[in-house]
Structures are given as C-alpha cells and as structure tokens.
Amino acid sequence: MSALKVGIAGLGTVAQGVVQTLQRNANLITGRAAGDIRVTAVASRSAKPDVDLHGARFSTDIMSLVGAADVDVVVELLGGEQPALDLCRAALAAGQHVVTANKALIAHHGVELHELATQNKVSIAYEAAVAGAIPVLGAIGRGLAGNQIEWLAGIINGTSNFILSAMAGEPSGSAKQKNSLSFAEALDQAQELGYAEADPTFDVEGIDAAHKLAILTSLAFGAALNFPAVFTEGISEVTVEDIEYAAQLGYVIKHLGIARQTANGIEARVHPALVPAKNLLAQVDGVMNAVMVGADGAGPTLYYGAGAGMQPTASAVVADLVDIALQQVRQPVAAAPMAYLGIEDIVTSYYLRVPVHDRSGVFARLTTALSELGISIEAAVQREHTRSAAKTPAGEAETVPIVLLTQDVTERTMQAALTQLQALPEVAGRIRCIRVEALEA
Ligand code: HSE
C-alpha cells in the first residue's frame, strides 16, 4: 500500500482540523482509503510554532508545495482569490491533485481548473466548498448518480440562516432558549462562531450562497460553472414584520439557493423566500445548513448538517482525500454551457406587503388592480393596528399594511405590477415583495 502524501497550504482552523482528523482517525482512514494519508508538508505565510504538525515539514513559501516530490495532493486552505488561484493552477499543471474548500475560487475559476485537471490527468475536489460537513456533492455525484436531478433548494449560508432564525426568535444552535437578537448581534455571534466570511457582506448579500449554488447547479445538471448567471439577493431588507406576517400565513422566511431544470433553461437563484412552515427546510435553524434535492427516481432527499467550522469542514476535506486515494473523484459529467433563465422568466408566487392609506375601499382597489394585471390572490391579511401603523406626515390618515400572497406568475409580470401598484394614490410607502417557494416537485 503506497501512502497518499498531502501538502496543505494554509494553517488556519480548517487546516489544523485536517491535520488533527488525519491523526485522530488514522487507522479508520487508512482502511477506508486502502492506504495511509499522510500530511508531509504545510506551507503558510505565517508560522504557528504552537501547532503540532506531527512531523510534517513547514515552509512560509506556499509555492514550495508545487511539484514537490513529497506532495501528491495540494490542499488549498488559504481562501481568497490569490495566491490560491496561482497555487491551484501550478499544482494541477505539475500533475498534483488539488483539494480546496474555496467556493469563490471554484465558482469563478472552476471551468479553467477542471480543464487543467483533465489535461494533466489529475483530480480537483471541493466537497468542503459547499455546505461544510454535508457530503452533498458526493450525494449528487455518486449517491444519486442514477437519477436525473430536477431541482434543488438549500439553506447554504449559515450566517444568514442564523440571523433570520434570531430575528424569528428561534433557538439558535445549541442554545435552548428563545433569543431575540438584533441583526447586528446575530452577525457578531456568527462571526464569533467562525461562520461569517472575512467580509460579512458576502453572507448577508447572498454572494457566498451564490458561489455555492453555482457549484451545486453545475454538478446537478452537468452544466458548466456559470456564477454570473446566478441571480443573487441577500437578507438585508428582510424585516421582523415580514417574518411575523409570514408566520401568520403559515410560512417561515429562509434564505434559499434554488436551482431547477426547466424546459426553457436552468434556473439558479439565491434570495429570501417564504417556505411552508411544515417543510423540513423551514425547520433548519441557527447556523445549520440543509440541501433538498429533487430527483426523478429517488424523489426528494434532504441533507442536513454544519455548514462551516473547523472539524465539520475538515471532515469534508478528508473525504475528498479518501476519494482521491481511491481514485473516485467525480468530475462534473459532460459539463457543457447551458442556457440559464433570467430572473424575469421564473414563475413563482409572491408575498406582498403594501402600506396603504387606511381608507374604505382600498383593499378592493388593490386586488382589482392586481386582477386586471392577471395576478390572482391566494391569501390576504389586513390589520387595522400593527406596529407599522403610523400617521402620515399630513396627520390625517393612518397607514396600514395589506399583506397578500399571490398565485404563480412570472417575475416579469410581478415587477410590472409592482411598478403600477407603487404609483396608486392609495399606496403610502414602498411595497415589500418576497418570493414564495412551495418546494414541491
Ligand atoms: N460564511 C459561510 C456561512 C461559511 O456562513 O455559511 C461557510 O461557507
């Protein structure tokens, strides 16, 4: 049995987790990989003399891993674009396998890196880049290999889920008490837990989730990676008021990544959505991640777990190393450029919260206007006294929200309707619009 020799770039928490995991479960891993997996080299710009490298050589020169005789696989755990990209390019060109947890790198440069891997007859694997510990790429690429994937929907940014859960007053993670954190407090906690990105706008504006969805979409549908085609909207405009109205209507607001194969092209979109409270995804709280996959034979399957953190992410990196040892890495099959739908062509239903002047007949005026635009109402809530009720600047009439759920309609129609509704004299402020996802086949 020959050993697989691993060189790790980076010495942050995940890198330390990989070194620890390979030590802690050495015998188990050797059995599963049909040979030893040994960390022979670690390279990081800053030395950490307190970290036990279990005999691996250390260098502050990251590129020293490239082409090294004692490195079969370069594990890139630097994060960011450079020097991670140059390192991966050089390692693949030198005939070394690459394992990375870097979702931004794969989302932006995955096509090129896959081509380099193919040319050099080596593998590139990135299970840790999507949903941390959850082996969802393995599940789609291997476990569901006999299926046509029809759709997937996931909570794939723990920080956003933590913030939305906290705003909804749900218990967070292991804390068994109700909390009512503000947006900023929840973000601080996610940062302390090591979940948030270095730039947390990547989390709250949906970019991190879009990186992951681009990867999932590519693997699920055999489409070439296409990050720019992913529609991206974050959670920064979701309010506690919307969360409360959604609850009254039987929904929970989640930040979802959704991909769907349609007759006209692939849908790939990241945005807040109302999810039926009884759906399993609605029950995923705190920093946890979950991905539901709809497949033609298997039907819906659900994958749940920690989306980040030292040991969970290390778990996925080590799984990739075992796959490489067994020569079982799945590359996206026949990854081909495919048409993606623009957001204006998607069909879904919508939650609308319309602040109106509190006069008689205003509800009928609104629903008539929607009906004339071809939009049917599924449900409505009208409150006389809510936290948003307020005097207008003139002081003569109160504003109250009318909350509506529509039936399915194209986004194009809905956007045109919003422009028209917004101009009605009865409408007293900005209309809030959130997509509703039934999450059915
Ligand atoms: N910032 C990410 C999250 C970390 O919150 O899920 C894992 O990619």
Residues whose N, C-alpha, C, O or C-beta is under 5 A from the ligand:
A	BS01	HSE	I156 N157 G158 T159 Y195 A196 E197 D203 D208 G307 A308
